[in-house]
Amino acid sequence: MSRIETTFAALAAQRRKGLIPFMTAGDPDPAKTVEFMHALVAGGADVIELGVPFSDPMADGPVIQRSSERALARGVSLKHVLADVARFRERDTKTPVVLMGYANPIERMGIDAFAQEASQAGVDGVLVVDYPPEEAAEFAARMRAADIDPIFLLAPTSTDERIKAVGQVASGYVYYVSLKGVTGSANLDVSSIAGKIPAIKSHVPLPIGVGFGIRDAATARAVAEVADAVVIGSRIVQLLEDTAPEAAEAVLTNFVAEVRHALDGA
């Protein structure tokens, strides 16, 4: 079993819900990325989604866009992100790490080279926003051959055909975008999420993580009632943007611990 499968199996056995925080690699300080990853785990993260900075992050709202711009301005590349994962693995061999980003950096490196280097670094999954499942069968197969789970997005607008296509190529878990719009959007409707989950489950035999619009412990707990995991991104990136560097690790740990506590009460 992969680290992701093992993690979700353990959560299911304990009747607990997964917590998947997102942060952008290299922001606000490339030298702090690994320390921030450990801070997320200390707070209770089950999986870490690590954003690969990109110049045109079309699915991301302004908060994460700014974080990518700051990281790129400091020279952070896909190579740097993989190096950060390798450093994280020196102390943590248990927590799954999923790279989240866009196709261009991977294709510039070369898919086979990326698969090899990501596997060696200790990457467990990859979510490429602009790889539609209908066109990603070969990519998914090459990732799985390197023991990396290909993770895909589904949305409120996803048709049964799109859901079936994801079910044929995805592994690890599926990321359900809870609303129409970009990351950090408001107006989260938990009832609409609950209405979509059964259709996804009927075609995709994987855990479902829900993200976009989850900004606090109360919302996370409500979403956890209908999903297998919650993903929190923009709020974490905003905390790093707003917090003094010397306090950032403690703020991250405390925020994640607050959400973890709420999920464990769900």
C-alpha positions as CSV (number, residue, x, y, z in Angstrom):
1,M,0.0,0.0,0.0
2,S,1.1,3.5,-0.7
3,R,1.5,6.1,2.1
4,I,-1.7,7.7,1.0
5,E,-3.6,4.4,1.0
6,T,-2.1,3.5,4.4
7,T,-3.1,6.9,5.9
8,F,-6.7,6.7,4.7
9,A,-7.1,3.1,5.8
10,A,-5.9,4.0,9.3
11,L,-8.3,7.0,9.4
12,A,-11.2,4.8,8.3
13,A,-10.3,2.2,10.9
14,Q,-10.3,4.9,13.6
15,R,-13.5,6.5,12.2
16,R,-11.7,9.8,11.8
17,K,-11.6,12.3,8.9
18,G,-8.5,13.4,7.1
19,L,-7.0,16.8,7.3
20,I,-5.0,18.0,4.3
21,P,-3.5,21.4,4.6
22,F,-2.0,23.1,1.5
23,M,1.0,25.5,1.4
24,T,3.0,26.9,-1.5
25,A,6.6,25.8,-1.5
26,G,9.0,28.6,-1.1
27,D,6.6,31.1,0.4
28,P,7.2,33.3,2.2
29,D,10.7,32.1,2.7
30,P,12.3,29.2,0.7
31,A,14.5,28.4,3.7
32,K,11.4,27.8,5.9
33,T,9.4,25.4,3.7
34,V,10.5,22.2,5.4
35,E,10.0,23.6,8.8
36,F,6.5,24.8,7.9
37,M,5.7,21.3,6.6
38,H,6.8,19.8,10.0
39,A,4.7,22.4,11.7
40,L,1.6,21.3,9.8
41,V,2.2,17.7,10.8
42,A,2.7,18.8,14.5
43,G,-0.7,20.3,14.3
44,G,-2.3,17.1,13.1
45,A,-2.1,17.1,9.3
46,D,-2.7,13.7,7.7
47,V,-1.5,14.6,4.2
48,I,0.4,17.7,3.0
49,E,-0.4,19.3,-0.3
50,L,2.6,21.2,-1.4
51,G,2.0,23.8,-4.1
52,V,4.5,24.0,-7.0
53,P,4.9,27.8,-7.8
54,F,3.6,28.6,-11.3
55,S,3.3,31.9,-13.2
56,D,-0.3,31.4,-14.3
57,P,-2.2,29.4,-11.6
58,M,-5.6,29.6,-13.2
59,A,-7.5,27.7,-10.6
60,D,-6.1,29.7,-7.7
61,G,-7.5,32.8,-6.2
62,P,-5.5,35.9,-5.3
63,V,-4.1,34.7,-2.1
64,I,-2.4,31.6,-3.6
65,Q,-1.5,33.5,-6.7
66,R,0.4,36.0,-4.6
67,S,2.2,33.2,-2.9
68,S,3.3,31.7,-6.2
69,E,4.5,35.1,-7.4
70,R,6.6,35.6,-4.2
71,A,8.1,32.1,-4.5
72,L,9.0,32.5,-8.2
73,A,10.6,35.9,-7.4
74,R,12.8,34.1,-5.0
75,G,13.8,31.6,-7.7
76,V,11.8,28.6,-6.4
77,S,11.5,25.9,-9.1
78,L,10.2,22.3,-9.3
79,K,13.7,21.1,-8.6
80,H,13.7,23.2,-5.4
81,V,10.3,21.7,-4.4
82,L,11.6,18.1,-4.9
83,A,14.6,19.0,-2.8
84,D,12.3,20.2,0.0
85,V,10.4,17.0,0.0
86,A,13.7,15.0,0.2
87,R,14.7,17.1,3.2
88,F,11.3,16.6,4.8
89,R,11.7,12.9,4.4
90,E,14.9,13.0,6.5
91,R,12.7,13.4,9.6
92,D,9.2,12.2,8.5
93,T,8.8,9.0,6.6
94,K,5.1,8.6,7.4
95,T,3.2,11.7,6.3
96,P,2.1,11.6,2.6
97,V,3.2,14.6,0.4
98,V,1.2,15.5,-2.7
99,L,2.5,18.0,-5.2
100,M,-0.2,20.2,-6.5
101,G,0.4,22.4,-9.5
102,Y,0.3,22.7,-13.3
103,A,1.5,20.8,-16.3
104,N,4.2,23.2,-17.6
105,P,6.9,22.7,-15.0
106,I,6.5,18.9,-15.2
107,E,6.6,18.8,-19.0
108,R,9.6,21.1,-19.0
109,M,11.4,18.6,-16.8
110,G,10.1,15.7,-18.7
111,I,7.4,13.3,-17.4
112,D,9.7,10.4,-17.0
113,A,12.4,12.4,-15.3
114,F,9.8,14.0,-13.0
115,A,8.4,10.6,-12.1
116,Q,11.9,9.3,-11.2
117,E,13.0,12.3,-9.3
118,A,9.7,12.8,-7.4
119,S,9.7,9.1,-6.4
120,Q,13.3,9.3,-5.2
121,A,12.5,12.5,-3.2
122,G,9.6,10.8,-1.4
123,V,6.6,12.3,-3.2
124,D,3.4,10.2,-2.8
125,G,0.9,11.9,-5.1
126,V,0.6,14.5,-7.8
127,L,-2.4,16.7,-8.7
128,V,-1.9,18.5,-12.0
129,V,-4.8,21.0,-12.3
130,D,-4.7,21.2,-16.1
131,Y,-4.4,17.5,-16.9
132,P,-8.0,16.4,-17.7
133,P,-8.6,12.8,-16.9
134,E,-9.8,12.0,-20.4
135,E,-6.3,12.9,-21.7
136,A,-4.2,11.7,-18.7
137,A,-4.3,7.9,-18.9
138,E,-0.7,7.6,-20.0
139,F,0.5,10.2,-17.4
140,A,-1.4,8.4,-14.7
141,A,0.1,5.1,-15.7
142,R,3.6,6.5,-15.6
143,M,3.0,8.0,-12.2
144,R,1.7,4.7,-10.8
145,A,4.7,2.9,-12.2
146,A,6.8,5.2,-10.1
147,D,4.6,4.5,-7.0
148,I,3.1,8.0,-7.2
149,D,-0.7,8.4,-7.0
150,P,-2.3,10.5,-9.7
151,I,-4.9,12.6,-8.0
152,F,-7.7,14.4,-10.0
153,L,-10.2,17.2,-9.4
154,L,-13.9,16.9,-9.6
155,A,-16.3,19.9,-9.3
156,P,-20.0,20.7,-8.9
157,T,-20.2,20.9,-12.7
158,S,-18.6,17.5,-13.3
159,T,-20.8,15.2,-15.4
160,D,-21.2,11.5,-14.9
161,E,-18.9,10.9,-17.8
162,R,-16.2,13.1,-16.2
163,I,-16.6,11.3,-12.9
164,K,-16.3,7.9,-14.6
165,A,-13.2,9.1,-16.4
166,V,-11.6,10.1,-13.1
167,G,-12.5,6.7,-11.6
168,Q,-10.6,5.0,-14.3
169,V,-7.3,6.9,-13.8
170,A,-7.2,8.2,-10.3
171,S,-5.6,6.6,-7.2
172,G,-4.9,7.8,-3.7
173,Y,-7.9,10.1,-3.2
174,V,-10.0,12.5,-5.3
175,Y,-10.1,16.2,-4.7
176,Y,-13.7,17.6,-4.9
177,V,-13.8,21.3,-5.5
178,S,-16.7,22.4,-3.3
179,L,-17.9,25.4,-5.3
180,K,-17.7,27.1,-8.7
181,G,-14.8,29.6,-8.7
182,V,-11.2,29.8,-7.6
183,T,-9.5,28.9,-4.3
184,G,-10.4,31.0,-1.4
185,S,-13.9,31.7,-2.7
186,A,-16.8,32.1,-0.2
187,N,-20.4,30.9,-0.1
188,L,-19.7,27.3,0.7
189,D,-22.9,25.2,0.6
190,V,-22.4,22.0,2.6
191,S,-25.8,20.6,1.4
192,S,-24.7,20.8,-2.2
193,I,-21.5,19.0,-1.4
194,A,-23.6,16.3,0.4
195,G,-25.8,16.0,-2.7
196,K,-22.8,15.4,-5.0
197,I,-20.8,12.9,-3.0
198,P,-23.0,9.8,-3.6
199,A,-22.6,10.3,-7.4
200,I,-18.9,10.4,-7.1
201,K,-18.8,7.4,-4.7
202,S,-20.8,5.4,-7.2
203,H,-18.0,5.7,-9.8
204,V,-14.8,6.4,-7.8
205,P,-13.8,3.9,-5.2
206,L,-11.5,6.3,-3.4
207,P,-11.6,8.6,-0.4
208,I,-12.9,12.1,-1.3
209,G,-11.2,15.2,0.0
210,V,-13.2,18.4,-0.2
211,G,-11.5,21.8,-0.7
212,F,-12.0,25.4,-1.9
213,G,-13.7,27.7,0.6
214,I,-12.9,25.9,3.9
215,R,-11.4,28.6,6.1
216,D,-12.1,27.7,9.7
217,A,-12.6,24.8,12.1
218,A,-16.4,25.1,12.1
219,T,-16.7,24.9,8.3
220,A,-14.2,22.0,8.2
221,R,-16.2,20.1,10.7
222,A,-19.4,20.6,8.7
223,V,-17.7,19.4,5.5
224,A,-16.2,16.4,7.3
225,E,-19.7,15.2,8.1
226,V,-20.1,14.3,4.4
227,A,-16.5,13.9,3.1
228,D,-13.6,11.7,3.9
229,A,-11.2,14.6,4.3
230,V,-11.0,18.4,4.1
231,V,-8.4,20.4,2.3
232,I,-7.5,23.9,3.6
233,G,-5.3,26.1,1.4
234,S,-6.0,29.8,1.1
235,R,-6.5,30.3,4.8
236,I,-3.1,28.8,5.6
237,V,-1.3,30.8,2.9
238,Q,-3.0,33.9,4.2
239,L,-1.8,33.2,7.7
240,L,1.8,32.9,6.4
241,E,1.3,36.2,4.5
242,D,0.0,38.0,7.6
243,T,2.3,36.5,10.3
244,A,5.7,37.7,11.4
245,P,8.4,35.1,10.4
246,E,9.4,34.3,13.9
247,A,5.8,33.3,14.9
248,A,4.8,31.5,11.7
249,E,5.5,27.9,12.8
250,A,3.6,28.3,16.0
251,V,0.7,29.9,14.2
252,L,0.5,27.1,11.6
253,T,0.6,24.4,14.2
254,N,-2.0,26.0,16.4
255,F,-4.4,26.6,13.5
256,V,-4.1,23.1,12.2
257,A,-4.5,21.7,15.7
258,E,-7.8,23.7,16.1
259,V,-9.1,22.2,12.9
260,R,-7.9,18.8,13.9
261,H,-9.8,19.0,17.1
262,A,-13.0,20.1,15.3
263,L,-12.7,17.1,12.9
264,D,-12.1,14.6,15.7
265,G,-15.4,15.9,17.2
266,A,-17.3,15.4,13.9
